[in-house]
Amino acid sequence: MHTFWDWDIPYTGIEISLLQEFVDVIIGWFLIFVMIDAGLREVKTLQGQQIVIHRTKRKPLVKKG
């Protein structure tokens, strides 16, 4: 996106340059919202899962029999 922002199309006027920057801004905001949505979905998925802590097997404190 940075390359597209910096790239000047040869032999075009200011209108095309402004249109190019406007399109770049729209695409940038769209990508930002897509990434935010993906992150929020990931958090929501992880919140629904239980965290399992694996512990080493210990000998029982009370002796049987």
PDBQT receptor file of N, H, CA, C and O in Angstrom, charges set to zero:
ATOM      1  N   MET A   1       0.823  -1.183   0.000  1.00  0.00    +0.000 N 
ATOM      2  CA  MET A   1       0.000   0.000   0.000  1.00  0.00    +0.000 C 
ATOM      3  C   MET A   1       0.869   1.250   0.000  1.00  0.00    +0.000 C 
ATOM      4  O   MET A   1       0.530   2.264  -0.610  1.00  0.00    +0.000 OA
ATOM      5  N   HIS A   2       1.994   1.155   0.696  1.00  0.00    +0.000 N 
ATOM      6  H   HIS A   2       2.269   0.332   1.192  1.00  0.00    +0.000 HD
ATOM      7  CA  HIS A   2       2.878   2.315   0.731  1.00  0.00    +0.000 C 
ATOM      8  C   HIS A   2       3.417   2.618  -0.666  1.00  0.00    +0.000 C 
ATOM      9  O   HIS A   2       3.552   3.780  -1.051  1.00  0.00    +0.000 OA
ATOM     10  N   THR A   3       3.717   1.579  -1.406  1.00  0.00    +0.000 N 
ATOM     11  H   THR A   3       3.607   0.636  -1.093  1.00  0.00    +0.000 HD
ATOM     12  CA  THR A   3       4.210   1.771  -2.772  1.00  0.00    +0.000 C 
ATOM     13  C   THR A   3       3.142   2.424  -3.631  1.00  0.00    +0.000 C 
ATOM     14  O   THR A   3       3.440   3.331  -4.408  1.00  0.00    +0.000 OA
ATOM     15  N   PHE A   4       1.910   1.976  -3.502  1.00  0.00    +0.000 N 
ATOM     16  H   PHE A   4       1.668   1.239  -2.871  1.00  0.00    +0.000 HD
ATOM     17  CA  PHE A   4       0.822   2.567  -4.275  1.00  0.00    +0.000 C 
ATOM     18  C   PHE A   4       0.621   4.033  -3.891  1.00  0.00    +0.000 C 
ATOM     19  O   PHE A   4       0.312   4.860  -4.749  1.00  0.00    +0.000 OA
ATOM     20  N   TRP A   5       0.794   4.359  -2.613  1.00  0.00    +0.000 N 
ATOM     21  H   TRP A   5       1.045   3.687  -1.916  1.00  0.00    +0.000 HD
ATOM     22  CA  TRP A   5       0.637   5.738  -2.144  1.00  0.00    +0.000 C 
ATOM     23  C   TRP A   5       1.728   6.636  -2.749  1.00  0.00    +0.000 C 
ATOM     24  O   TRP A   5       1.451   7.759  -3.171  1.00  0.00    +0.000 OA
ATOM     25  N   ASP A   6       2.951   6.139  -2.785  1.00  0.00    +0.000 N 
ATOM     26  H   ASP A   6       3.176   5.227  -2.442  1.00  0.00    +0.000 HD
ATOM     27  CA  ASP A   6       4.074   6.940  -3.275  1.00  0.00    +0.000 C 
ATOM     28  C   ASP A   6       4.193   6.978  -4.800  1.00  0.00    +0.000 C 
ATOM     29  O   ASP A   6       4.853   7.859  -5.352  1.00  0.00    +0.000 OA
ATOM     30  N   TRP A   7       3.559   6.032  -5.470  1.00  0.00    +0.000 N 
ATOM     31  H   TRP A   7       3.023   5.317  -5.021  1.00  0.00    +0.000 HD
ATOM     32  CA  TRP A   7       3.709   5.918  -6.913  1.00  0.00    +0.000 C 
ATOM     33  C   TRP A   7       2.925   7.020  -7.622  1.00  0.00    +0.000 C 
ATOM     34  O   TRP A   7       1.726   7.175  -7.392  1.00  0.00    +0.000 OA
ATOM     35  N   ASP A   8       3.587   7.776  -8.473  1.00  0.00    +0.000 N 
ATOM     36  H   ASP A   8       4.562   7.650  -8.661  1.00  0.00    +0.000 HD
ATOM     37  CA  ASP A   8       2.927   8.779  -9.305  1.00  0.00    +0.000 C 
ATOM     38  C   ASP A   8       2.777   8.215 -10.708  1.00  0.00    +0.000 C 
ATOM     39  O   ASP A   8       3.761   7.892 -11.373  1.00  0.00    +0.000 OA
ATOM     40  N   ILE A   9       1.541   8.105 -11.142  1.00  0.00    +0.000 N 
ATOM     41  H   ILE A   9       0.742   8.368 -10.602  1.00  0.00    +0.000 HD
ATOM     42  CA  ILE A   9       1.288   7.588 -12.486  1.00  0.00    +0.000 C 
ATOM     43  C   ILE A   9       1.754   8.653 -13.483  1.00  0.00    +0.000 C 
ATOM     44  O   ILE A   9       1.326   9.805 -13.399  1.00  0.00    +0.000 OA
ATOM     45  N   PRO A  10       2.616   8.284 -14.413  1.00  0.00    +0.000 N 
ATOM     46  CA  PRO A  10       3.140   9.281 -15.349  1.00  0.00    +0.000 C 
ATOM     47  C   PRO A  10       2.050   9.881 -16.249  1.00  0.00    +0.000 C 
ATOM     48  O   PRO A  10       1.094   9.206 -16.630  1.00  0.00    +0.000 OA
ATOM     49  N   TYR A  11       2.218  11.140 -16.570  1.00  0.00    +0.000 N 
ATOM     50  H   TYR A  11       2.995  11.689 -16.261  1.00  0.00    +0.000 HD
ATOM     51  CA  TYR A  11       1.352  11.865 -17.509  1.00  0.00    +0.000 C 
ATOM     52  C   TYR A  11      -0.104  11.924 -17.070  1.00  0.00    +0.000 C 
ATOM     53  O   TYR A  11      -1.010  11.837 -17.898  1.00  0.00    +0.000 OA
ATOM     54  N   THR A  12      -0.328  12.072 -15.768  1.00  0.00    +0.000 N 
ATOM     55  H   THR A  12       0.408  12.142 -15.096  1.00  0.00    +0.000 HD
ATOM     56  CA  THR A  12      -1.691  12.230 -15.270  1.00  0.00    +0.000 C 
ATOM     57  C   THR A  12      -1.770  13.532 -14.490  1.00  0.00    +0.000 C 
ATOM     58  O   THR A  12      -0.756  14.067 -14.041  1.00  0.00    +0.000 OA
ATOM     59  N   GLY A  13      -2.959  14.020 -14.340  1.00  0.00    +0.000 N 
ATOM     60  H   GLY A  13      -3.782  13.585 -14.705  1.00  0.00    +0.000 HD
ATOM     61  CA  GLY A  13      -3.174  15.275 -13.642  1.00  0.00    +0.000 C 
ATOM     62  C   GLY A  13      -3.381  15.075 -12.156  1.00  0.00    +0.000 C 
ATOM     63  O   GLY A  13      -3.280  13.968 -11.627  1.00  0.00    +0.000 OA
ATOM     64  N   ILE A  14      -3.673  16.182 -11.506  1.00  0.00    +0.000 N 
ATOM     65  H   ILE A  14      -3.755  17.081 -11.936  1.00  0.00    +0.000 HD
ATOM     66  CA  ILE A  14      -3.871  16.167 -10.055  1.00  0.00    +0.000 C 
ATOM     67  C   ILE A  14      -5.122  15.364  -9.674  1.00  0.00    +0.000 C 
ATOM     68  O   ILE A  14      -5.182  14.772  -8.596  1.00  0.00    +0.000 OA
ATOM     69  N   GLU A  15      -6.114  15.349 -10.565  1.00  0.00    +0.000 N 
ATOM     70  H   GLU A  15      -6.065  15.830 -11.441  1.00  0.00    +0.000 HD
ATOM     71  CA  GLU A  15      -7.348  14.623 -10.262  1.00  0.00    +0.000 C 
ATOM     72  C   GLU A  15      -7.077  13.129 -10.114  1.00  0.00    +0.000 C 
ATOM     73  O   GLU A  15      -7.595  12.480  -9.205  1.00  0.00    +0.000 OA
ATOM     74  N   ILE A  16      -6.260  12.595 -11.016  1.00  0.00    +0.000 N 
ATOM     75  H   ILE A  16      -5.839  13.123 -11.754  1.00  0.00    +0.000 HD
ATOM     76  CA  ILE A  16      -5.930  11.168 -10.943  1.00  0.00    +0.000 C 
ATOM     77  C   ILE A  16      -5.098  10.879  -9.702  1.00  0.00    +0.000 C 
ATOM     78  O   ILE A  16      -5.287   9.849  -9.055  1.00  0.00    +0.000 OA
ATOM     79  N   SER A  17      -4.184  11.775  -9.368  1.00  0.00    +0.000 N 
ATOM     80  H   SER A  17      -4.031  12.612  -9.893  1.00  0.00    +0.000 HD
ATOM     81  CA  SER A  17      -3.364  11.575  -8.166  1.00  0.00    +0.000 C 
ATOM     82  C   SER A  17      -4.216  11.588  -6.909  1.00  0.00    +0.000 C 
ATOM     83  O   SER A  17      -4.004  10.778  -6.006  1.00  0.00    +0.000 OA
ATOM     84  N   LEU A  18      -5.180  12.500  -6.843  1.00  0.00    +0.000 N 
ATOM     85  H   LEU A  18      -5.353  13.158  -7.576  1.00  0.00    +0.000 HD
ATOM     86  CA  LEU A  18      -6.075  12.552  -5.681  1.00  0.00    +0.000 C 
ATOM     87  C   LEU A  18      -6.982  11.326  -5.631  1.00  0.00    +0.000 C 
ATOM     88  O   LEU A  18      -7.253  10.785  -4.558  1.00  0.00    +0.000 OA
ATOM     89  N   LEU A  19      -7.447  10.894  -6.800  1.00  0.00    +0.000 N 
ATOM     90  H   LEU A  19      -7.227  11.333  -7.672  1.00  0.00    +0.000 HD
ATOM     91  CA  LEU A  19      -8.264   9.691  -6.853  1.00  0.00    +0.000 C 
ATOM     92  C   LEU A  19      -7.460   8.478  -6.394  1.00  0.00    +0.000 C 
ATOM     93  O   LEU A  19      -7.971   7.624  -5.670  1.00  0.00    +0.000 OA
ATOM     94  N   GLN A  20      -6.210   8.409  -6.816  1.00  0.00    +0.000 N 
ATOM     95  H   GLN A  20      -5.794   9.104  -7.404  1.00  0.00    +0.000 HD
ATOM     96  CA  GLN A  20      -5.327   7.311  -6.417  1.00  0.00    +0.000 C 
ATOM     97  C   GLN A  20      -5.144   7.306  -4.896  1.00  0.00    +0.000 C 
ATOM     98  O   GLN A  20      -5.219   6.246  -4.275  1.00  0.00    +0.000 OA
ATOM     99  N   GLU A  21      -4.910   8.458  -4.295  1.00  0.00    +0.000 N 
ATOM    100  H   GLU A  21      -4.850   9.319  -4.800  1.00  0.00    +0.000 HD
ATOM    101  CA  GLU A  21      -4.748   8.527  -2.839  1.00  0.00    +0.000 C 
ATOM    102  C   GLU A  21      -6.050   8.196  -2.123  1.00  0.00    +0.000 C 
ATOM    103  O   GLU A  21      -6.033   7.532  -1.087  1.00  0.00    +0.000 OA
ATOM    104  N   PHE A  22      -7.184   8.652  -2.665  1.00  0.00    +0.000 N 
ATOM    105  H   PHE A  22      -7.198   9.192  -3.507  1.00  0.00    +0.000 HD
ATOM    106  CA  PHE A  22      -8.480   8.350  -2.060  1.00  0.00    +0.000 C 
ATOM    107  C   PHE A  22      -8.744   6.848  -2.065  1.00  0.00    +0.000 C 
ATOM    108  O   PHE A  22      -9.193   6.292  -1.063  1.00  0.00    +0.000 OA
ATOM    109  N   VAL A  23      -8.467   6.192  -3.188  1.00  0.00    +0.000 N 
ATOM    110  H   VAL A  23      -8.102   6.644  -4.002  1.00  0.00    +0.000 HD
ATOM    111  CA  VAL A  23      -8.652   4.741  -3.282  1.00  0.00    +0.000 C 
ATOM    112  C   VAL A  23      -7.734   4.027  -2.286  1.00  0.00    +0.000 C 
ATOM    113  O   VAL A  23      -8.142   3.050  -1.659  1.00  0.00    +0.000 OA
ATOM    114  N   ASP A  24      -6.508   4.505  -2.141  1.00  0.00    +0.000 N 
ATOM    115  H   ASP A  24      -6.177   5.299  -2.650  1.00  0.00    +0.000 HD
ATOM    116  CA  ASP A  24      -5.566   3.906  -1.205  1.00  0.00    +0.000 C 
ATOM    117  C   ASP A  24      -6.063   4.038   0.240  1.00  0.00    +0.000 C 
ATOM    118  O   ASP A  24      -5.939   3.101   1.029  1.00  0.00    +0.000 OA
ATOM    119  N   VAL A  25      -6.614   5.180   0.576  1.00  0.00    +0.000 N 
ATOM    120  H   VAL A  25      -6.714   5.941  -0.065  1.00  0.00    +0.000 HD
ATOM    121  CA  VAL A  25      -7.152   5.395   1.931  1.00  0.00    +0.000 C 
ATOM    122  C   VAL A  25      -8.333   4.459   2.182  1.00  0.00    +0.000 C 
ATOM    123  O   VAL A  25      -8.433   3.857   3.252  1.00  0.00    +0.000 OA
ATOM    124  N   ILE A  26      -9.215   4.337   1.210  1.00  0.00    +0.000 N 
ATOM    125  H   ILE A  26      -9.134   4.826   0.342  1.00  0.00    +0.000 HD
ATOM    126  CA  ILE A  26     -10.384   3.454   1.365  1.00  0.00    +0.000 C 
ATOM    127  C   ILE A  26      -9.937   1.999   1.550  1.00  0.00    +0.000 C 
ATOM    128  O   ILE A  26     -10.437   1.301   2.432  1.00  0.00    +0.000 OA
ATOM    129  N   ILE A  27      -8.998   1.548   0.721  1.00  0.00    +0.000 N 
ATOM    130  H   ILE A  27      -8.592   2.115   0.004  1.00  0.00    +0.000 HD
ATOM    131  CA  ILE A  27      -8.494   0.178   0.849  1.00  0.00    +0.000 C 
ATOM    132  C   ILE A  27      -7.812  -0.018   2.202  1.00  0.00    +0.000 C 
ATOM    133  O   ILE A  27      -7.975  -1.063   2.832  1.00  0.00    +0.000 OA
ATOM    134  N   GLY A  28      -7.050   0.979   2.650  1.00  0.00    +0.000 N 
ATOM    135  H   GLY A  28      -6.917   1.827   2.138  1.00  0.00    +0.000 HD
ATOM    136  CA  GLY A  28      -6.369   0.894   3.939  1.00  0.00    +0.000 C 
ATOM    137  C   GLY A  28      -7.344   0.751   5.098  1.00  0.00    +0.000 C 
ATOM    138  O   GLY A  28      -7.155  -0.099   5.968  1.00  0.00    +0.000 OA
ATOM    139  N   TRP A  29      -8.389   1.582   5.117  1.00  0.00    +0.000 N 
ATOM    140  H   TRP A  29      -8.543   2.272   4.410  1.00  0.00    +0.000 HD
ATOM    141  CA  TRP A  29      -9.372   1.492   6.192  1.00  0.00    +0.000 C 
ATOM    142  C   TRP A  29     -10.126   0.169   6.147  1.00  0.00    +0.000 C 
ATOM    143  O   TRP A  29     -10.434  -0.413   7.187  1.00  0.00    +0.000 OA
ATOM    144  N   PHE A  30     -10.418  -0.302   4.944  1.00  0.00    +0.000 N 
ATOM    145  H   PHE A  30     -10.168   0.171   4.099  1.00  0.00    +0.000 HD
ATOM    146  CA  PHE A  30     -11.086  -1.596   4.811  1.00  0.00    +0.000 C 
ATOM    147  C   PHE A  30     -10.223  -2.709   5.412  1.00  0.00    +0.000 C 
ATOM    148  O   PHE A  30     -10.725  -3.555   6.153  1.00  0.00    +0.000 OA
ATOM    149  N   LEU A  31      -8.925  -2.705   5.092  1.00  0.00    +0.000 N 
ATOM    150  H   LEU A  31      -8.518  -2.018   4.491  1.00  0.00    +0.000 HD
ATOM    151  CA  LEU A  31      -8.024  -3.722   5.635  1.00  0.00    +0.000 C 
ATOM    152  C   LEU A  31      -7.901  -3.616   7.155  1.00  0.00    +0.000 C 
ATOM    153  O   LEU A  31      -7.821  -4.632   7.845  1.00  0.00    +0.000 OA
ATOM    154  N   ILE A  32      -7.886  -2.397   7.670  1.00  0.00    +0.000 N 
ATOM    155  H   ILE A  32      -7.951  -1.571   7.109  1.00  0.00    +0.000 HD
ATOM    156  CA  ILE A  32      -7.821  -2.213   9.130  1.00  0.00    +0.000 C 
ATOM    157  C   ILE A  32      -9.047  -2.831   9.796  1.00  0.00    +0.000 C 
ATOM    158  O   ILE A  32      -8.922  -3.548  10.789  1.00  0.00    +0.000 OA
ATOM    159  N   PHE A  33     -10.240  -2.553   9.248  1.00  0.00    +0.000 N 
ATOM    160  H   PHE A  33     -10.342  -1.970   8.441  1.00  0.00    +0.000 HD
ATOM    161  CA  PHE A  33     -11.455  -3.112   9.836  1.00  0.00    +0.000 C 
ATOM    162  C   PHE A  33     -11.499  -4.637   9.713  1.00  0.00    +0.000 C 
ATOM    163  O   PHE A  33     -11.995  -5.310  10.616  1.00  0.00    +0.000 OA
ATOM    164  N   VAL A  34     -10.996  -5.183   8.627  1.00  0.00    +0.000 N 
ATOM    165  H   VAL A  34     -10.593  -4.637   7.893  1.00  0.00    +0.000 HD
ATOM    166  CA  VAL A  34     -10.948  -6.639   8.468  1.00  0.00    +0.000 C 
ATOM    167  C   VAL A  34     -10.029  -7.250   9.525  1.00  0.00    +0.000 C 
ATOM    168  O   VAL A  34     -10.368  -8.269  10.127  1.00  0.00    +0.000 OA
ATOM    169  N   MET A  35      -8.867  -6.629   9.754  1.00  0.00    +0.000 N 
ATOM    170  H   MET A  35      -8.592  -5.801   9.266  1.00  0.00    +0.000 HD
ATOM    171  CA  MET A  35      -7.936  -7.170  10.756  1.00  0.00    +0.000 C 
ATOM    172  C   MET A  35      -8.490  -7.031  12.169  1.00  0.00    +0.000 C 
ATOM    173  O   MET A  35      -8.303  -7.926  12.993  1.00  0.00    +0.000 OA
ATOM    174  N   ILE A  36      -9.170  -5.921  12.464  1.00  0.00    +0.000 N 
ATOM    175  H   ILE A  36      -9.322  -5.194  11.795  1.00  0.00    +0.000 HD
ATOM    176  CA  ILE A  36      -9.786  -5.761  13.785  1.00  0.00    +0.000 C 
ATOM    177  C   ILE A  36     -10.861  -6.821  13.990  1.00  0.00    +0.000 C 
ATOM    178  O   ILE A  36     -10.939  -7.425  15.060  1.00  0.00    +0.000 OA
ATOM    179  N   ASP A  37     -11.689  -7.052  12.973  1.00  0.00    +0.000 N 
ATOM    180  H   ASP A  37     -11.625  -6.562  12.104  1.00  0.00    +0.000 HD
ATOM    181  CA  ASP A  37     -12.734  -8.064  13.076  1.00  0.00    +0.000 C 
ATOM    182  C   ASP A  37     -12.136  -9.453  13.292  1.00  0.00    +0.000 C 
ATOM    183  O   ASP A  37     -12.643 -10.232  14.099  1.00  0.00    +0.000 OA
ATOM    184  N   ALA A  38     -11.066  -9.760  12.575  1.00  0.00    +0.000 N 
ATOM    185  H   ALA A  38     -10.654  -9.127  11.919  1.00  0.00    +0.000 HD
ATOM    186  CA  ALA A  38     -10.417 -11.072  12.741  1.00  0.00    +0.000 C 
ATOM    187  C   ALA A  38      -9.862 -11.216  14.163  1.00  0.00    +0.000 C 
ATOM    188  O   ALA A  38      -9.981 -12.282  14.767  1.00  0.00    +0.000 OA
ATOM    189  N   GLY A  39      -9.269 -10.172  14.689  1.00  0.00    +0.000 N 
ATOM    190  H   GLY A  39      -9.171  -9.306  14.198  1.00  0.00    +0.000 HD
ATOM    191  CA  GLY A  39      -8.741 -10.223  16.054  1.00  0.00    +0.000 C 
ATOM    192  C   GLY A  39      -9.835 -10.399  17.087  1.00  0.00    +0.000 C 
ATOM    193  O   GLY A  39      -9.686 -11.176  18.030  1.00  0.00    +0.000 OA
ATOM    194  N   LEU A  40     -10.942  -9.677  16.913  1.00  0.00    +0.000 N 
ATOM    195  H   LEU A  40     -11.063  -9.046  16.147  1.00  0.00    +0.000 HD
ATOM    196  CA  LEU A  40     -12.050  -9.811  17.865  1.00  0.00    +0.000 C 
ATOM    197  C   LEU A  40     -12.677 -11.201  17.793  1.00  0.00    +0.000 C 
ATOM    198  O   LEU A  40     -13.080 -11.753  18.817  1.00  0.00    +0.000 OA
ATOM    199  N   ARG A  41     -12.760 -11.765  16.600  1.00  0.00    +0.000 N 
ATOM    200  H   ARG A  41     -12.432 -11.317  15.768  1.00  0.00    +0.000 HD
ATOM    201  CA  ARG A  41     -13.277 -13.133  16.480  1.00  0.00    +0.000 C 
ATOM    202  C   ARG A  41     -12.354 -14.123  17.178  1.00  0.00    +0.000 C 
ATOM    203  O   ARG A  41     -12.820 -15.064  17.821  1.00  0.00    +0.000 OA
ATOM    204  N   GLU A  42     -11.044 -13.910  17.054  1.00  0.00    +0.000 N 
ATOM    205  H   GLU A  42     -10.666 -13.146  16.532  1.00  0.00    +0.000 HD
ATOM    206  CA  GLU A  42     -10.088 -14.804  17.709  1.00  0.00    +0.000 C 
ATOM    207  C   GLU A  42     -10.223 -14.717  19.223  1.00  0.00    +0.000 C 
ATOM    208  O   GLU A  42     -10.205 -15.743  19.903  1.00  0.00    +0.000 OA
ATOM    209  N   VAL A  43     -10.358 -13.508  19.760  1.00  0.00    +0.000 N 
ATOM    210  H   VAL A  43     -10.373 -12.675  19.207  1.00  0.00    +0.000 HD
ATOM    211  CA  VAL A  43     -10.532 -13.329  21.206  1.00  0.00    +0.000 C 
ATOM    212  C   VAL A  43     -11.820 -13.998  21.658  1.00  0.00    +0.000 C 
ATOM    213  O   VAL A  43     -11.846 -14.672  22.687  1.00  0.00    +0.000 OA
ATOM    214  N   LYS A  44     -12.887 -13.814  20.893  1.00  0.00    +0.000 N 
ATOM    215  H   LYS A  44     -12.866 -13.267  20.057  1.00  0.00    +0.000 HD
ATOM    216  CA  LYS A  44     -14.166 -14.416  21.255  1.00  0.00    +0.000 C 
ATOM    217  C   LYS A  44     -14.068 -15.943  21.258  1.00  0.00    +0.000 C 
ATOM    218  O   LYS A  44     -14.632 -16.600  22.132  1.00  0.00    +0.000 OA
ATOM    219  N   THR A  45     -13.359 -16.500  20.289  1.00  0.00    +0.000 N 
ATOM    220  H   THR A  45     -12.901 -15.966  19.579  1.00  0.00    +0.000 HD
ATOM    221  CA  THR A  45     -13.169 -17.950  20.239  1.00  0.00    +0.000 C 
ATOM    222  C   THR A  45     -12.359 -18.427  21.434  1.00  0.00    +0.000 C 
ATOM    223  O   THR A  45     -12.702 -19.433  22.054  1.00  0.00    +0.000 OA
ATOM    224  N   LEU A  46     -11.296 -17.719  21.757  1.00  0.00    +0.000 N 
ATOM    225  H   LEU A  46     -11.018 -16.902  21.253  1.00  0.00    +0.000 HD
ATOM    226  CA  LEU A  46     -10.451 -18.129  22.879  1.00  0.00    +0.000 C 
ATOM    227  C   LEU A  46     -11.170 -17.982  24.213  1.00  0.00    +0.000 C 
ATOM    228  O   LEU A  46     -10.903 -18.749  25.138  1.00  0.00    +0.000 OA
ATOM    229  N   GLN A  47     -12.068 -17.023  24.335  1.00  0.00    +0.000 N 
ATOM    230  H   GLN A  47     -12.285 -16.399  23.584  1.00  0.00    +0.000 HD
ATOM    231  CA  GLN A  47     -12.808 -16.867  25.586  1.00  0.00    +0.000 C 
ATOM    232  C   GLN A  47     -13.769 -18.023  25.817  1.00  0.00    +0.000 C 
ATOM    233  O   GLN A  47     -14.100 -18.330  26.962  1.00  0.00    +0.000 OA
ATOM    234  N   GLY A  48     -14.214 -18.657  24.768  1.00  0.00    +0.000 N 
ATOM    235  H   GLY A  48     -13.946 -18.408  23.837  1.00  0.00    +0.000 HD
ATOM    236  CA  GLY A  48     -15.137 -19.778  24.894  1.00  0.00    +0.000 C 
ATOM    237  C   GLY A  48     -14.450 -21.080  25.248  1.00  0.00    +0.000 C 
ATOM    238  O   GLY A  48     -15.117 -22.062  25.572  1.00  0.00    +0.000 OA
ATOM    239  N   GLN A  49     -13.142 -21.106  25.192  1.00  0.00    +0.000 N 
ATOM    240  H   GLN A  49     -12.600 -20.308  24.929  1.00  0.00    +0.000 HD
ATOM    241  CA  GLN A  49     -12.406 -22.333  25.481  1.00  0.00    +0.000 C 
ATOM    242  C   GLN A  49     -11.929 -22.323  26.925  1.00  0.00    +0.000 C 
ATOM    243  O   GLN A  49     -11.694 -21.267  27.512  1.00  0.00    +0.000 OA
ATOM    244  N   GLN A  50     -11.792 -23.521  27.484  1.00  0.00    +0.000 N 
ATOM    245  H   GLN A  50     -11.983 -24.379  27.007  1.00  0.00    +0.000 HD
ATOM    246  CA  GLN A  50     -11.271 -23.651  28.832  1.00  0.00    +0.000 C 
ATOM    247  C   GLN A  50      -9.761 -23.787  28.770  1.00  0.00    +0.000 C 
ATOM    248  O   GLN A  50      -9.217 -24.413  27.860  1.00  0.00    +0.000 OA
ATOM    249  N   ILE A  51      -9.100 -23.203  29.734  1.00  0.00    +0.000 N 
ATOM    250  H   ILE A  51      -9.542 -22.695  30.474  1.00  0.00    +0.000 HD
ATOM    251  CA  ILE A  51      -7.654 -23.329  29.822  1.00  0.00    +0.000 C 
ATOM    252  C   ILE A  51      -7.360 -24.556  30.660  1.00  0.00    +0.000 C 
ATOM    253  O   ILE A  51      -7.780 -24.641  31.814  1.00  0.00    +0.000 OA
ATOM    254  N   VAL A  52      -6.647 -25.497  30.091  1.00  0.00    +0.000 N 
ATOM    255  H   VAL A  52      -6.306 -25.428  29.154  1.00  0.00    +0.000 HD
ATOM    256  CA  VAL A  52      -6.333 -26.752  30.777  1.00  0.00    +0.000 C 
ATOM    257  C   VAL A  52      -4.899 -26.679  31.261  1.00  0.00    +0.000 C 
ATOM    258  O   VAL A  52      -3.974 -26.444  30.483  1.00  0.00    +0.000 OA
ATOM    259  N   ILE A  53      -4.728 -26.884  32.554  1.00  0.00    +0.000 N 
ATOM    260  H   ILE A  53      -5.479 -27.075  33.186  1.00  0.00    +0.000 HD
ATOM    261  CA  ILE A  53      -3.388 -26.884  33.136  1.00  0.00    +0.000 C 
ATOM    262  C   ILE A  53      -3.026 -28.332  33.435  1.00  0.00    +0.000 C 
ATOM    263  O   ILE A  53      -3.659 -28.981  34.267  1.00  0.00    +0.000 OA
ATOM    264  N   HIS A  54      -2.021 -28.821  32.761  1.00  0.00    +0.000 N 
ATOM    265  H   HIS A  54      -1.506 -28.293  32.086  1.00  0.00    +0.000 HD
ATOM    266  CA  HIS A  54      -1.568 -30.192  32.988  1.00  0.00    +0.000 C 
ATOM    267  C   HIS A  54      -0.624 -30.197  34.185  1.00  0.00    +0.000 C 
ATOM    268  O   HIS A  54       0.381 -29.487  34.206  1.00  0.00    +0.000 OA
ATOM    269  N   ARG A  55      -0.964 -31.003  35.172  1.00  0.00    +0.000 N 
ATOM    270  H   ARG A  55      -1.780 -31.580  35.155  1.00  0.00    +0.000 HD
ATOM    271  CA  ARG A  55      -0.121 -31.106  36.365  1.00  0.00    +0.000 C 
ATOM    272  C   ARG A  55       0.536 -32.475  36.386  1.00  0.00    +0.000 C 
ATOM    273  O   ARG A  55       0.010 -33.447  35.845  1.00  0.00    +0.000 OA
ATOM    274  N   THR A  56       1.680 -32.526  37.015  1.00  0.00    +0.000 N 
ATOM    275  H   THR A  56       2.107 -31.736  37.455  1.00  0.00    +0.000 HD
ATOM    276  CA  THR A  56       2.364 -33.815  37.139  1.00  0.00    +0.000 C 
ATOM    277  C   THR A  56       1.614 -34.673  38.145  1.00  0.00    +0.000 C 
ATOM    278  O   THR A  56       0.977 -34.163  39.066  1.00  0.00    +0.000 OA
ATOM    279  N   LYS A  57       1.700 -35.974  37.956  1.00  0.00    +0.000 N 
ATOM    280  H   LYS A  57       2.217 -36.388  37.208  1.00  0.00    +0.000 HD
ATOM    281  CA  LYS A  57       1.016 -36.877  38.873  1.00  0.00    +0.000 C 
ATOM    282  C   LYS A  57       1.733 -36.866  40.211  1.00  0.00    +0.000 C 
ATOM    283  O   LYS A  57       2.949 -37.037  40.292  1.00  0.00    +0.000 OA
ATOM    284  N   ARG A  58       0.948 -36.660  41.254  1.00  0.00    +0.000 N 
ATOM    285  H   ARG A  58      -0.040 -36.521  41.188  1.00  0.00    +0.000 HD
ATOM    286  CA  ARG A  58       1.503 -36.655  42.603  1.00  0.00    +0.000 C 
ATOM    287  C   ARG A  58       1.000 -37.888  43.365  1.00  0.00    +0.000 C 
ATOM    288  O   ARG A  58      -0.059 -38.440  43.065  1.00  0.00    +0.000 OA
ATOM    289  N   LYS A  59       1.772 -38.288  44.330  1.00  0.00    +0.000 N 
ATOM    290  H   LYS A  59       2.632 -37.839  44.574  1.00  0.00    +0.000 HD
ATOM    291  CA  LYS A  59       1.344 -39.390  45.189  1.00  0.00    +0.000 C 
ATOM    292  C   LYS A  59       0.242 -38.874  46.106  1.00  0.00    +0.000 C 
ATOM    293  O   LYS A  59       0.297 -37.736  46.574  1.00  0.00    +0.000 OA
ATOM    294  N   PRO A  60      -0.760 -39.717  46.363  1.00  0.00    +0.000 N 
ATOM    295  CA  PRO A  60      -1.838 -39.271  47.263  1.00  0.00    +0.000 C 
ATOM    296  C   PRO A  60      -1.294 -39.030  48.669  1.00  0.00    +0.000 C 
ATOM    297  O   PRO A  60      -0.398 -39.734  49.134  1.00  0.00    +0.000 OA
ATOM    298  N   LEU A  61      -1.860 -38.014  49.339  1.00  0.00    +0.000 N 
ATOM    299  H   LEU A  61      -2.588 -37.442  48.962  1.00  0.00    +0.000 HD
ATOM    300  CA  LEU A  61      -1.427 -37.674  50.689  1.00  0.00    +0.000 C 
ATOM    301  C   LEU A  61      -1.936 -38.677  51.720  1.00  0.00    +0.000 C 
ATOM    302  O   LEU A  61      -1.269 -38.928  52.724  1.00  0.00    +0.000 OA
ATOM    303  N   VAL A  62      -3.108 -39.249  51.480  1.00  0.00    +0.000 N 
ATOM    304  H   VAL A  62      -3.651 -39.046  50.665  1.00  0.00    +0.000 HD
ATOM    305  CA  VAL A  62      -3.698 -40.202  52.403  1.00  0.00    +0.000 C 
ATOM    306  C   VAL A  62      -3.387 -41.618  51.922  1.00  0.00    +0.000 C 
ATOM    307  O   VAL A  62      -3.618 -41.964  50.764  1.00  0.00    +0.000 OA
ATOM    308  N   LYS A  63      -2.860 -42.424  52.837  1.00  0.00    +0.000 N 
ATOM    309  H   LYS A  63      -2.672 -42.143  53.778  1.00  0.00    +0.000 HD
ATOM    310  CA  LYS A  63      -2.524 -43.810  52.479  1.00  0.00    +0.000 C 
ATOM    311  C   LYS A  63      -3.785 -44.655  52.538  1.00  0.00    +0.000 C 
ATOM    312  O   LYS A  63      -4.587 -44.548  53.466  1.00  0.00    +0.000 OA
ATOM    313  N   LYS A  64      -3.938 -45.490  51.534  1.00  0.00    +0.000 N 
ATOM    314  H   LYS A  64      -3.287 -45.577  50.780  1.00  0.00    +0.000 HD
ATOM    315  CA  LYS A  64      -5.092 -46.372  51.496  1.00  0.00    +0.000 C 
ATOM    316  C   LYS A  64      -4.740 -47.695  52.188  1.00  0.00    +0.000 C 
ATOM    317  O   LYS A  64      -3.623 -48.199  52.065  1.00  0.00    +0.000 OA
ATOM    318  N   GLY A  65      -5.725 -48.247  52.924  1.00  0.00    +0.000 N 
ATOM    319  H   GLY A  65      -6.631 -47.838  53.025  1.00  0.00    +0.000 HD
ATOM    320  CA  GLY A  65      -5.644 -49.587  53.451  1.00  0.00    +0.000 C 
ATOM    321  C   GLY A  65      -4.789 -49.771  54.585  1.00  0.00    +0.000 C 
ATOM    322  O   GLY A  65      -4.667 -50.887  55.092  1.00  0.00    +0.000 OA
TER     323      GLY A  65
